[in-house]
């Protein structure tokens, strides 16, 4: 069974998201929704495969995901934002291509909220890289943010590679064995705070302890970019962003404090080399303030 974990805060598309999961799954799934400090309107449909966890007071996205993971009964867990559509048979395609120490991300499209389908004419976003930590004005603090890797996304040869390594991903959807989620000690609320830099934590812990992060292009999900039209569900406070960025940048100096790390951060850069914006001189890579 696959347990889908959905953190939700003031979410207007939750009903559509849950409906899409139940309609498109071909195997046994459960959906665990954490209502983080609110009740949905309209209410969710009644379904024996649906579990609701309600926080009377909002705690944040990481606590919500962790609460859902603790309640999960499936062999696999899939984290999904509360404003996403999924492909038919997404569950089978992901489970068939997931080793014990893999984090798998389905191909991502931009969602059209009116049709509840991928936006027409938009190419999928398969590859992201981590930005170089040299600009203190970079949104979210100095560097190490996921950026669209245009060169790879336009590479015709890579389109034929159905399972491929990922340097980074958005964080709106990822899939793994439930035991591996707990082995990686996800998600660290104390050090990263309630929201920001989710996939940096997931990706670094996976790659730098000997695991693998991959894109599975055999299936997809479509994520809604809310923007000004729909507004944010989870707030993104400056202090929370700064805390997450500061913790993320400790990986640069191999001072994350995570005792399961077996590879230096430089290994990851070399594995995906060349990376846009990163200089060839390895000695300059550790430029962020400690």
C-alpha positions as CSV (number, residue, x, y, z in Angstrom):
1,X,0.0,0.0,0.0
2,X,1.0,3.6,-0.7
3,X,0.3,6.3,2.0
4,X,-0.1,9.7,0.5
5,X,0.8,12.5,3.0
6,X,-0.9,15.9,2.4
7,X,-0.1,18.8,4.7
8,X,-2.8,21.4,4.3
9,X,-3.2,25.0,5.5
10,X,-6.2,27.2,4.3
11,X,-6.2,25.1,1.1
12,X,-9.0,25.8,-1.4
13,X,-8.0,22.9,-3.8
14,X,-7.8,20.1,-1.2
15,X,-11.0,18.4,-2.4
16,X,-9.8,18.2,-6.0
17,X,-6.4,16.9,-5.0
18,X,-7.8,14.1,-2.9
19,X,-10.4,13.2,-5.6
20,X,-7.7,13.0,-8.2
21,X,-5.7,10.6,-6.1
22,X,-8.6,8.2,-5.5
23,X,-9.7,8.4,-9.2
24,X,-6.2,7.8,-10.7
25,X,-4.7,5.2,-8.4
26,X,-4.8,1.6,-9.7
27,X,-3.7,-0.1,-6.5
28,X,-4.2,0.1,-2.7
29,X,-3.7,3.6,-1.3
30,X,-4.5,5.6,1.7
31,X,-4.6,9.4,1.9
32,X,-3.7,11.1,5.1
33,X,-4.6,14.8,5.2
34,X,-3.4,17.0,8.0
35,X,-5.7,20.0,8.5
36,X,-3.2,22.5,10.0
37,X,-5.3,24.8,12.1
38,X,-8.4,25.0,10.0
39,X,-11.4,23.0,8.6
40,X,-11.9,22.8,4.9
41,X,-14.8,24.4,3.1
42,X,-16.2,22.5,1.2
43,X,-15.6,19.5,3.4
44,X,-13.8,16.4,2.2
45,X,-15.7,13.4,0.8
46,X,-16.3,10.4,3.0
47,X,-14.0,7.5,2.1
48,X,-12.6,4.7,4.2
49,X,-9.2,5.3,2.5
50,X,-9.1,8.8,3.9
51,X,-7.7,9.7,7.3
52,X,-7.9,13.2,8.7
53,X,-5.6,14.7,11.3
54,X,-6.7,18.0,12.7
55,X,-4.4,20.5,14.5
56,X,-6.4,22.9,16.6
57,X,-3.6,25.4,16.2
58,X,-1.4,25.7,13.1
59,X,2.0,24.1,13.6
60,X,3.6,24.3,10.1
61,X,4.3,22.1,7.1
62,X,7.1,20.0,8.5
63,X,5.1,19.0,11.7
64,X,2.1,18.2,9.5
65,X,4.1,15.9,7.2
66,X,5.7,14.2,10.2
67,X,2.3,13.6,11.8
68,X,1.0,12.1,8.6
69,X,4.1,9.9,8.3
70,X,3.6,8.6,11.9
71,X,0.1,7.5,11.0
72,X,1.0,5.9,7.7
73,X,0.5,2.2,7.2
74,X,1.8,1.8,3.7
75,X,5.0,0.2,2.5
76,X,5.6,3.5,0.6
77,X,4.9,7.1,1.5
78,X,4.3,9.9,-1.0
79,X,4.3,13.5,0.1
80,X,2.0,15.7,-2.0
81,X,1.0,19.4,-1.9
82,X,-2.7,20.0,-1.4
83,X,-3.1,21.6,-4.9
84,X,-1.9,18.9,-7.3
85,X,-3.3,16.5,-9.9
86,X,-1.8,13.1,-10.6
87,X,-1.5,10.8,-13.7
88,X,-3.5,7.6,-14.1
89,X,-1.6,4.8,-12.5
90,X,0.8,7.1,-10.8
91,X,1.0,4.7,-7.8
92,X,2.0,1.6,-9.8
93,X,4.6,3.5,-11.9
94,X,6.3,5.0,-8.8
95,X,6.3,1.8,-6.8
96,X,7.8,-0.2,-9.7
97,X,10.8,2.0,-9.8
98,X,11.8,2.7,-6.2
99,X,14.8,1.0,-4.6
100,X,15.1,0.8,-0.8
101,X,17.3,3.9,-0.6
102,X,15.8,6.0,-3.4
103,X,13.7,9.2,-3.3
104,X,11.6,9.3,-6.5
105,X,10.0,12.4,-8.0
106,X,7.4,12.0,-10.8
107,X,7.7,14.3,-13.8
108,X,6.3,17.7,-12.9
109,X,3.9,19.9,-15.0
110,X,2.2,23.2,-14.3
111,X,-1.4,22.7,-13.3
112,X,-4.4,24.5,-14.8
113,X,-6.8,24.9,-11.9
114,X,-9.8,25.3,-14.2
115,X,-9.3,22.1,-16.1
116,X,-7.4,20.2,-13.3
117,X,-4.9,19.0,-15.9
118,X,-1.4,20.1,-17.0
119,X,-1.3,23.5,-18.7
120,X,-1.5,23.1,-22.5
121,X,1.7,23.9,-24.4
122,X,3.9,23.8,-21.3
123,X,6.9,21.6,-21.3
124,X,7.6,19.4,-18.2
125,X,10.1,20.5,-15.6
126,X,12.4,17.5,-15.1
127,X,15.7,19.0,-14.0
128,X,16.7,21.5,-11.3
129,X,20.1,22.6,-10.0
130,X,21.2,24.2,-6.8
131,X,22.2,27.8,-7.0
132,X,25.7,28.9,-6.0
133,X,25.8,30.5,-2.6
134,X,27.3,33.8,-3.4
135,X,24.4,36.3,-3.6
136,X,23.2,37.4,-0.1
137,X,20.1,38.9,-1.8
138,X,19.1,35.6,-3.3
139,X,15.5,34.8,-2.1
140,X,15.6,32.7,1.0
141,X,19.2,33.6,1.9
142,X,22.6,32.8,0.2
143,X,22.2,30.2,-2.5
144,X,21.5,26.5,-2.5
145,X,18.0,27.0,-3.9
146,X,16.4,24.8,-6.6
147,X,16.6,26.5,-10.0
148,X,15.1,25.3,-13.3
149,X,18.0,23.6,-15.3
150,X,17.0,24.9,-18.8
151,X,19.8,23.3,-20.7
152,X,18.9,19.8,-19.4
153,X,15.2,20.3,-19.8
154,X,15.7,21.1,-23.5
155,X,18.1,18.3,-24.1
156,X,16.4,15.9,-26.6
157,X,18.7,13.0,-25.6
158,X,17.7,13.3,-21.9
159,X,14.0,13.0,-22.8
160,X,14.6,9.3,-23.6
161,X,16.2,8.7,-20.2
162,X,13.1,7.6,-18.3
163,X,14.8,7.3,-14.8
164,X,17.5,9.9,-14.2
165,X,19.4,11.4,-11.3
166,X,18.1,14.7,-9.8
167,X,20.3,17.3,-8.1
168,X,17.2,19.1,-6.7
169,X,13.4,19.2,-6.9
170,X,10.6,21.5,-5.9
171,X,9.4,19.5,-2.9
172,X,5.7,19.5,-3.9
173,X,5.8,15.7,-4.5
174,X,8.3,12.9,-3.6
175,X,8.0,9.2,-3.0
176,X,10.0,6.6,-1.0
177,X,9.8,3.6,1.2
178,X,8.2,4.5,4.5
179,X,11.1,2.9,6.4
180,X,13.6,5.1,4.4
181,X,11.6,8.2,5.4
182,X,12.2,7.4,9.0
183,X,15.8,6.3,8.4
184,X,16.6,9.7,6.9
185,X,15.1,11.3,10.0
186,X,12.8,13.5,7.9
187,X,11.6,16.2,8.5
188,X,13.8,18.1,11.0
189,X,11.5,20.7,12.5
190,X,13.9,21.9,15.2
191,X,16.8,22.8,12.9
192,X,15.0,23.8,9.7
193,X,11.9,25.3,11.1
194,X,8.3,24.8,10.0
195,X,8.4,25.2,6.2
196,X,11.4,26.3,4.1
197,X,14.1,24.3,2.3
198,X,12.2,21.0,2.4
199,X,13.8,19.4,-0.5
200,X,17.2,20.6,0.3
201,X,17.0,18.6,3.5
202,X,15.5,15.6,1.7
203,X,18.1,15.7,-1.2
204,X,21.2,16.2,0.9
205,X,20.3,13.5,3.4
206,X,19.6,11.1,0.6
207,X,22.6,11.7,-1.7
208,X,25.2,12.3,1.1
209,X,24.3,9.1,3.0
210,X,24.7,7.0,-0.1
211,X,21.1,7.0,-1.4
212,X,19.8,8.3,-4.8
213,X,17.3,10.9,-5.9
214,X,15.7,10.3,-9.3
215,X,13.1,11.7,-11.7
216,X,10.6,9.1,-13.0
217,X,9.4,10.3,-16.3
218,X,7.1,7.4,-16.8
219,X,4.4,9.2,-14.7
220,X,3.6,12.8,-13.7
221,X,1.9,15.1,-11.4
222,X,0.8,18.7,-12.0
223,X,1.4,21.4,-9.4
224,X,-0.5,24.6,-9.1
225,X,1.7,27.7,-8.8
226,X,-0.7,29.8,-6.7
227,X,0.9,33.3,-7.1
228,X,-1.1,36.4,-6.4
229,X,-4.3,34.9,-7.9
230,X,-4.7,32.2,-5.3
231,X,-2.4,33.3,-2.5
232,X,-0.3,31.1,-0.1
233,X,-1.7,28.5,2.2
234,X,1.4,28.2,4.4
235,X,2.9,31.5,5.4
236,X,6.6,32.1,4.6
237,X,8.0,34.3,7.3
238,X,11.4,35.9,7.0
239,X,12.7,34.5,10.2
240,X,11.6,31.0,9.2
241,X,13.3,31.4,5.8
242,X,16.5,32.6,7.4
243,X,16.6,29.7,9.8
244,X,16.1,27.1,7.1
245,X,18.7,28.8,4.9
246,X,21.3,28.9,7.7
247,X,20.8,25.2,8.4
248,X,21.0,24.3,4.8
249,X,24.3,26.1,4.3
250,X,25.9,24.1,7.0
251,X,26.0,21.2,4.5
252,X,28.5,23.2,2.5
253,X,31.0,23.0,5.3
254,X,30.1,19.4,6.1
255,X,29.0,20.6,9.5
256,X,25.3,19.7,9.3
257,X,25.6,17.7,12.5
258,X,23.8,14.7,10.8
259,X,25.7,11.6,11.9
260,X,24.5,9.5,8.9
261,X,26.4,11.6,6.4
262,X,29.0,9.5,4.6
263,X,30.0,11.8,1.6
264,X,31.2,15.4,1.6
265,X,29.0,18.0,0.0
266,X,31.6,18.5,-2.8
267,X,30.8,14.9,-3.9
268,X,27.3,16.1,-4.9
269,X,28.6,19.0,-7.0
270,X,31.0,16.8,-8.8
271,X,28.4,14.1,-9.4
272,X,26.3,16.7,-11.4
273,X,29.2,18.7,-12.9
274,X,29.1,21.1,-14.6
275,X,26.5,23.0,-12.6
276,X,25.3,26.4,-13.7
277,X,26.9,29.3,-11.7
278,X,29.4,27.1,-9.9
279,X,33.1,28.0,-10.5
280,X,35.6,25.3,-11.4
281,X,37.8,26.1,-8.4
282,X,36.5,23.7,-5.7
283,X,38.3,25.8,-3.1
284,X,35.7,28.6,-3.7
285,X,32.6,26.5,-3.2
286,X,32.4,27.0,0.6
287,X,31.7,30.7,0.4
288,X,28.7,31.0,2.7
289,X,29.1,32.4,6.1
290,X,29.3,29.8,8.9
